[in-house]
Amino acid sequence: MKAVFRTLIAAALITTLQAQAAPVFENAATAVGESSVVTVSKPDGTQADDLLVAALMLDRGKRIDVTTPSGWTLIRRSNSHRYVGMATYYHVAGSSEPANYSFPLDEKTKWAASISRISGADPENPRDNSARATGKKGNVVAASVTTRKDDTLVLAYYTNRRNATYTPDPSTTERYDEPNAAGGLPSNMLATFEQAKAGASGNKTAVPSRSDRHWVAMQIAIAAGEAAPADLSGFSIAATGSPTAGDSMTLQIVDAQDVEGAPLNETVAAAIASNLDGLVFDADVVFIDGQAILPVTLTTVGSHVLTAGLAGIPAAQNLTLTVRRRPITLTADPQSKPRNDPDPELTFALTDGRLLDGFALSGQPARDPGEDAGVYKINQGTLTDANNSAYAITFVSANFEIIAPPPPPPPATATGIWISAAELAELPMSGEPWQNLKNDADLYWGAPNISDQEDKANIYAMSKALVYARTGIESYRTEVIEACMQAIGTEEGGRSLALGRNLGAFVIAADLVGLPPEEEVVFRAWLRTLLTERMSDGRSLTSCHEDRPNNWGTHAGGSRAAVAAYLGDDEELDRIAQVFKGWLGNRNSYSGFKYGDLYWQADPANPVAINPKGATLQGHNVDGVLPDDQRRGGSFSWPPPQENYVYEALQGALLEAVILHRAGYDVWNWEDKALLRAFTWLHNVADFPAEGDDLWQPFIINYFYGTDFPVPSTSRYGKNVARTCWTHQ
């Protein structure tokens, strides 16, 4: 690159490039209320090109959706579950702005909000980077943000579900502290600080006057605009090009005179060359028509100053050239390995820019930690600007995939629709999982009521059946037979969700204990009717399974599979497998589901129940997302909401998968191991491990995929099956 710098000088050699400064927080307008519209006044003194940053603190968190007003851009949305949330936006002011700004909400709620006015921000790309954190109780911690540019202004926002004020982090300056005192919540505080150099800002902790078990905090880095050349009393600089390390440049000094009024001579020009340290001159100074031409190559990043007083130049009249880092782009190469094998070397390619002689790259990429099967990001590692003085590095990440061993093939001949007595005979009758299962079996949870979707008699029956199959104690079998017969008819008046949740465990229990002939005839006839019996919501097990791609449909599919396997109905099982394969993402197998909002679909024109391998939205990994349950957390946002309904859908899907696998279907490999991808996304990408009555699920995933997802020493029972910590340990 050839850059020409022309310096126009009237009396003596002088010019200074003005240093870039961080944006400046000017003032803010705040407001509080309880309504379905957040309205905040325009900050005093707002003028064209000012950056306006809005922060909305919202009671009820993820239950509230905000409509982004025209002209505003969402920076980040974060919620602490359904208790408190924060949404931030920016807008570059024009020549004419309204007196106030409104942000519509989908429901009435309590709120506290602000709009801050910032001068000196980059009007084209003001948002440098952001980070968020949520937590429970105690101090509110705004997580460190990694700034990409020097001289940023960082805004640290804090809120909790209290009428709290804050003591700010000592490294920050508090700008306002305005909770919704009238409504009693939420709190709203802003503090700022300047970040001189690109890199991690560090956590910023604010101490609330009243803590709450739910809080949200953000750091938002604002980029500075380009600095304009200084105008120094009768002197000016005009330049073309941007000097970066490695550029070839011609410094052209025009109409220059020394302080005696004599034309610039070779001695003075040579002195200039010798005093501009860090510049390599490609040839001797050349004079053309009285102008000094200095061909140079810029090799050292930083400021290069012509010493004051040289050849009579006054002390205030220095020439400063600032050499910037050379921009380059490095792109990581995708990599993969079998789980627990050594990592391959992480490699990359130079995809934009060029390297300089004598300035080899230093450092290596790294990947996100973990050994569970799944997709991890290859990141910049030590290949940073700090380790490479001549370069401004843009790093493009790639995926590092850890491949799980293949799941076991379908058993050639399998007895037991969920598990067999022979398999149970190999399991220990000691330890915490067994003791907890036996405790469940020894409880009496009341007569079955399948119409109640929260009823636990199904788990009671399945637990007793497992203990009977392992011990042979007849009293457990007697109680299972009684529970199965009492369950008949109790589905009446209930919804298809209740039937889907409750029925499967009774069928598994009956399979494990073996019903007497007379009861068997009655039980089988009842099961046959349940495949098509219309429930209070107008759906049957079959229609719910084939219509609903969410947790309703998967629970129905699990119980439908249990019934078909128990009845030995191969035709019905084939149909269930066809629908299930469609649910996993194969639209050629089945595509008759009725979807809700398509916020999380990677391909809204071709919706699926599990997003395909490699799927992204707005550059974010959504491979394995269950869109029709993830949408319950709201429209697409990042970081993604931690939505419990997704695990609810996987409860039914895993029951269905185990039964189909034992019937000979290769479900665990279908659609690029869709069930593993779904579980991996929740655990690794959404940072949302299973908890509560979903803790039985990682035992199933680890058992069939050979993965090492963390599991407790014992798990609770689920909504539809008993403790897998014992059966699938």
C-alpha positions, -999 to 999 in steps of 0.1 A, spaced: 0 0 0 13 35 -9 1 62 14 9 99 6 11 123 36 12 160 25 21 185 52 13 222 44 34 246 65 34 284 65 63 294 86 79 264 103 76 226 102 46 217 124 17 193 127 2 171 154 -24 143 150 -49 146 177 -51 116 200 -84 96 200 -104 101 232 -130 78 248 -167 88 244 -181 110 271 -211 104 293 -230 137 293 -262 132 312 -293 109 315 -331 110 318 -348 85 341 -384 73 347 -403 47 366 -438 33 363 -463 4 362 -478 2 327 -476 -16 294 -455 12 278 -421 24 291 -418 62 283 -386 82 290 -378 118 281 -351 129 258 -320 138 278 -313 176 280 -289 190 255 -293 161 230 -279 171 195 -272 154 162 -248 124 164 -251 120 201 -255 84 211 -286 76 232 -285 44 252 -318 31 268 -319 7 297 -352 -9 307 -354 -28 341 -385 -50 340 -403 -69 368 -413 -105 358 -382 -110 336 -388 -133 306 -425 -131 309 -424 -96 294 -416 -90 257 -405 -55 245 -412 -42 210 -381 -24 197 -391 12 186 -383 23 151 -348 37 149 -335 19 180 -313 -12 180 -313 -39 206 -280 -43 224 -288 -71 248 -317 -87 266 -311 -108 298 -335 -122 324 -331 -138 358 -358 -164 350 -393 -150 353 -385 -125 381 -365 -96 368 -351 -86 334 -330 -60 316 -332 -48 280 -308 -23 265 -310 -4 232 -291 24 213 -301 51 189 -279 78 171 -297 111 174 -306 130 143 -311 167 137 -347 165 150 -357 142 179 -390 138 198 -395 150 234 -397 114 247 -393 78 236 -417 49 241 -410 12 244 -442 -9 242 -445 -40 264 -468 -70 258 -482 -68 293 -485 -43 321 -456 -45 346 -435 -25 370 -404 -9 355 -375 16 359 -358 30 329 -333 55 316 -318 71 285 -282 82 287 -266 108 263 -231 101 252 -209 123 229 -179 113 209 -192 77 201 -186 61 167 -219 70 149 -216 40 125 -207 12 149 -211 26 185 -215 -8 202 -180 -23 207 -191 -54 228 -213 -63 258 -215 -89 286 -243 -99 309 -246 -118 342 -275 -130 363 -276 -143 398 -293 -151 431 -289 -131 463 -260 -110 474 -240 -84 455 -248 -76 419 -218 -84 396 -215 -69 361 -195 -95 342 -162 -85 325 -166 -74 289 -137 -78 264 -134 -46 245 -122 -48 209 -109 -13 206 -89 12 226 -105 41 244 -140 28 251 -165 41 275 -180 12 295 -216 14 309 -223 -9 339 -260 -14 346 -275 -30 377 -310 -41 387 -327 -65 412 -362 -72 422 -361 -48 451 -365 -11 458 -327 -10 463 -300 17 459 -263 7 453 -228 14 464 -209 13 431 -177 -5 423 -148 18 435 -133 17 400 -165 32 385 -184 65 386 -220 64 395 -242 83 371 -277 77 386 -294 55 411 -332 56 405 -352 26 417 -390 23 412 -396 35 448 -434 39 443 -438 4 429 -414 -12 453 -393 -27 425 -371 -29 404 -339 -11 411 -319 8 385 -283 20 387 -257 31 361 -220 35 367 -193 42 340 -156 39 335 -131 44 307 -112 14 292 -80 28 277 -68 -4 260 -86 -32 243 -91 -63 265 -110 -76 295 -125 -49 317 -129 -70 348 -160 -77 369 -176 -46 385 -195 -53 417 -222 -31 431 -235 -36 467 -273 -32 469 -290 -17 500 -315 -46 497 -305 -79 481 -328 -102 463 -325 -138 451 -327 -126 415 -306 -99 398 -293 -89 363 -262 -68 354 -246 -58 321 -214 -41 309 -217 -24 275 -186 -10 258 -191 21 236 -166 27 208 -150 61 201 -154 80 168 -124 87 146 -103 116 159 -101 147 137 -68 164 129 -59 193 152 -61 228 139 -33 247 154 -34 285 149 -28 289 112 -14 255 105 -33 224 91 -26 189 79 -41 172 49 -34 134 44 -46 105 23 -43 69 35 -40 53 70 -5 46 81 -2 10 94 28 -12 102 44 -24 69 30 4 47 52 21 22 47 58 26 59 90 11 62 119 35 60 151 13 69 184 30 56 212 8 66 249 8 86 244 41 109 271 53 131 272 84 127 299 109 152 322 91 128 322 61 152 301 39 139 271 19 141 237 35 175 223 27 189 188 26 206 190 60 172 198 77 155 170 57 181 145 67 177 156 103 140 149 100 147 114 87 172 107 115 147 118 142 116 99 131 125 67 150 109 35 140 106 44 103 128 27 77 138 51 49 137 33 16 161 58 -2 178 92 3 157 123 7 148 137 -28 141 173 -36 116 180 -64 108 217 -71 119 226 -36 98 199 -19 114 172 3 102 137 -6 109 111 21 101 75 11 97 53 42 84 20 54 65 20 87 78 -8 109 72 1 145 37 6 159 34 38 180 41 75 178 72 88 160 81 124 169 103 149 152 123 163 182 114 199 191 141 225 185 156 206 155 170 232 130 154 260 149 119 245 151 101 258 182 93 234 211 56 236 204 59 227 168 67 190 165 57 166 137 41 135 151 33 104 130 13 77 146 18 42 131 -11 19 137 -12 -19 138 -16 -37 105 -51 -53 103 -51 -90 95 -78 -117 97 -70 -152 109 -95 -180 104 -95 -212 124 -97 -245 106 -125 -268 118 -113 -298 138 -128 -330 153 -118 -360 173 -133 -391 190 -142 -385 226 -113 -389 250 -87 -390 222 -58 -364 224 -67 -331 207 -53 -326 172 -32 -295 165 -53 -264 161 -45 -247 128 -55 -215 111 -51 -196 79 -44 -159 70 -75 -149 51 -71 -111 49 -41 -88 51 -5 -97 49 23 -106 73 54 -84 76 90 -96 72 106 -100 106 72 -101 124 62 -137 126 29 -145 144 32 -155 181 7 -177 199 -18 -205 193 -55 -208 191 -74 -227 219 -108 -243 222 -135 -242 248 -129 -267 275 -148 -300 278 -146 -337 268 -184 -344 265 -195 -352 230 -207 -320 212 -195 -289 194 -170 -265 210 -157 -232 197 -121 -227 186 -111 -193 200 -82 -169 197 -62 -183 226 -28 -166 229 -29 -155 192 -37 -120 205 -27 -84 197 -8 -83 231 15 -110 218 19 -95 183 29 -59 184 26 -51 147 -9 -66 141 -45 -58 149 -59 -93 147 -95 -102 138 -100 -139 146 -128 -160 130 -136 -190 151 -145 -225 139 -161 -256 154 -143 -283 173 -165 -314 174 -160 -342 199 -176 -373 185 -192 -398 208 -189 -435 203 -218 -449 183 -248 -459 205 -254 -496 208 -273 -512 179 -310 -522 185 -311 -555 204 -317 -585 182 -342 -600 206 -353 -578 235 -378 -587 262 -393 -559 283 -406 -527 267 -384 -505 289 -361 -530 306 -362 -567 313 -361 -587 346 -329 -603 333 -312 -569 330 -325 -558 364 -311 -590 380 -276 -576 372 -281 -544 391 -271 -540 428 -296 -540 457 -274 -516 477 -263 -480 474 -282 -447 473 -300 -452 439 -314 -486 450 -324 -473 484 -342 -443 470 -361 -465 445 -371 -488 472 -383 -459 494 -405 -448 464 -419 -483 461 -427 -485 498 -448 -453 498 -485 -452 491 -493 -422 469 -531 -427 468 -553 -443 441 -544 -435 405 -559 -406 388 -547 -404 352 -567 -372 345 -545 -353 370 -513 -344 351 -495 -339 384 -505 -373 398 -475 -395 409 -493 -429 412 -477 -438 378 -443 -435 394 -455 -454 425 -466 -483 403 -434 -484 381 -412 -482 412 -430 -511 428 -427 -531 396 -389 -525 394 -384 -537 430 -406 -567 424 -387 -577 392 -354 -574 412 -365 -591 445 -394 -613 436 -413 -601 466 -449 -609 457 -465 -581 477 -450 -555 453 -466 -573 423 -500 -574 440 -499 -537 446 -489 -531 409 -517 -552 396 -542 -533 419 -528 -499 407 -531 -509 370 -567 -520 374 -576 -489 395 -562 -467 367 -587 -479 342 -612 -452 334 -595 -424 355 -584 -407 323 -619 -394 317 -622 -357 320 -585 -351 316 -564 -336 289 -542 -354 265 -512 -340 283 -522 -358 315 -528 -390 296 -494 -388 279 -475 -381 311 -491 -408 332 -500 -438 311 -466 -450 300 -453 -459 335 -484 -480 342 -478 -499 310 -442 -505 319 -452 -516 354 -477 -541 339 -450 -554 315 -426 -560 344 -449 -579 367 -471 -597 342 -509 -593 349 -531 -623 357 -550 -636 326 -584 -621 335 -569 -587 344 -547 -588 313 -577 -591 290 -593 -560 305 -561 -540 307 -552 -547 270 -587 -538 258 -585 -505 278 -551 -497 263 -564 -503 227 -592 -477 233 -568 -451 247 -550 -448 213 -580 -430 198 -601 -419 228 -607 -382 226 -597 -363 258 -612 -330 271 -590 -309 248 -603 -328 218 -571 -348 212 -563 -385 216 -528 -400 222 -525 -406 185 -536 -371 173 -517 -353 199 -485 -372 190 -490 -364 153 -501 -328 157 -481 -312 185 -442 -310 180 -438 -298 217 -439 -315 251 -476 -324 247 -468 -344 216 -436 -361 230 -454 -372 262 -482 -386 240 -457 -403 218 -439 -420 247 -472 -434 261 -484 -444 226 -451 -463 220 -455 -481 254 -491 -492 245 -481 -504 210 -451 -523 223 -471 -539 251 -499 -549 226 -472 -562 202 -487 -540 174 -459 -538 149 -479 -517 124 -486 -491 151 -450 -491 162 -439 -485 125 -462 -455 124 -449 -442 157 -413 -446 145 -421 -427 112 -436 -398 132 -407 -398 157 -381 -397 129 -400 -367 115 -399 -351 150 -362 -355 151 -359 -335 119 -365 -357 89 -394 -340 71 -394 -367 44 -404 -392 71 -432 -370 86 -440 -333 84 -476 -330 97 -469 -311 129 -486 -278 136 -460 -253 148 -463 -221 169 -441 -190 166 -410 -197 144 -386 -175 163 -361 -203 169 -364 -222 137 -332 -223 117 -353 -226 85 -387 -211 91 -399 -223 57 -392 -259 67 -398 -261 104 -387 -290 125 -389 -301 161 -351 -303 165 -329 -279 145 -304 -297 122 -267 -302 127 -247 -270 122 -278 -247 123 -272 -210 132 -293 -179 138 -277 -145 135 -243 -162 138 -252 -181 170 -252 -219 174 -288 -233 174 -278 -268 165 -301 -291 186 -326 -264 197 -362 -276 201 -378 -245 186 -414 -252 196 -406 -254 233 -377 -229 232 -402 -202 219 -419 -204 253 -389 -182 265 -398 -155 239 -384 -144 206 -348 -151 195 -323 -135 218 -287 -142 230 -276 -155 254 -305 -179 250 -333 -181 276 -330 -212 299 -364 -227 291 -377 -256 312 -403 -267 286 -375 -280 264 -365 -305 291 -402 -314 295 -403 -323 258 -372 -344 261 -389 -364 289 -414 -378 265 -390 -381 237 -365 -402 257 -393 -426 268 -403 -430 232 -367 -435 221 -359 -462 246 -390 -482 237 -385 -479 199 -348 -488 203 -358 -520 222 -383 -527 194 -354 -526 168 -353 -490 156 -320 -472 154 -334 -441 170 -302 -429 187 -284 -424 154 -313 -408 135 -308 -372 122 -271 -369 132 -278 -381 167 -305 -355 172 -313 -364 208 -276 -360 218 -274 -327 199 -305 -314 218 -291 -324 252 -256 -310 243 -271 -276 233 -290 -272 265 -260 -283 286 -231 -266 268 -245 -237 247 -274 -225 269 -254 -234 300 -286 -250 314 -279 -285 329 -308 -307 339 -323 -302 373 -352 -313 395 -374 -340 379 -353 -338 347 -322 -352 364 -331 -387 352 -324 -377 316 -285 -374 316 -284 -411 329 -303 -421 297 -281 -400 274 -248 -412 290 -261 -449 289 -269 -449 252 -243 -424 238 -214 -432 261 -211 -396 271 -200 -382 305 -226 -355 312 -225 -348 350 -250 -368 370 -258 -367 407 -252 -397 429 -289 -404 427 -317 -387 406 -353 -380 412 -380 -398 393 -394 -379 363 -429 -370 354 -433 -402 333 -407 -427 345 -391 -439 377 -355 -435 388 -330 -441 359 -300 -436 383 -306 -473 392 -319 -488 359 -295 -471 336 -264 -465 358 
